[in-house]
Amino acid sequence: MSAQDSFETPVDDEYKSRTGQHLTMPVQSDTAPVEDPIDPATADTDAQLEKDDKEAIDSSNIIDGSRTRGAKPAGTYQHVATCYR
């Protein structure tokens, strides 16, 4: 296949909102331009992902190591074998 292959049917804008219609959500044409908020020069880069990670981590939401919800300290649990006859 080449980049020139077109598998889409011609656009039918019959569904789009018309002047005077009062729909709760206006519908625009498929051919109307859409503003893209993503800058292609900086999109999907390691720097952007690192920035997103730093913004996502809220250090005030991290609990300290002394609070473990009642778990026993590591290495202190011993399995007790029970034998039923």
C-alpha positions, -999 to 999 in steps of 0.1 A, spaced: 0 0 0 11 35 -6 4 67 13 -18 77 -16 -43 49 -11 -76 63 1 -101 40 18 -125 67 30 -158 75 14 -167 110 4 -177 132 34 -214 136 39 -220 167 61 -258 161 63 -256 157 101 -239 190 109 -257 218 127 -275 243 106 -281 280 112 -312 283 134 -309 249 150 -308 248 188 -291 216 197 -275 211 231 -242 202 214 -235 218 181 -220 194 155 -194 207 131 -185 195 96 -158 169 91 -140 193 69 -139 221 95 -104 229 107 -96 217 142 -70 234 165 -44 210 177 -30 220 212 0 196 208 32 211 194 47 184 171 82 197 178 80 187 215 54 160 214 63 125 226 98 132 238 116 118 268 119 153 282 81 158 281 76 124 297 100 132 325 83 166 330 49 148 332 62 123 357 76 151 380 43 169 378 23 137 386 43 128 417 29 146 447 54 141 475 29 153 501 9 122 493 37 97 501 35 80 534 66 76 556 83 42 561 71 38 597 34 33 586 29 -1 571 -8 -8 579 0 -34 605 24 -56 585 50 -74 604 87 -64 599 104 -82 571 119 -115 582 99 -120 614 71 -141 599 74 -178 605 51 -205 591 39 -229 617 31 -263 603 1 -280 618 -5 -317 615 -40 -332 618 -44 -369 624 
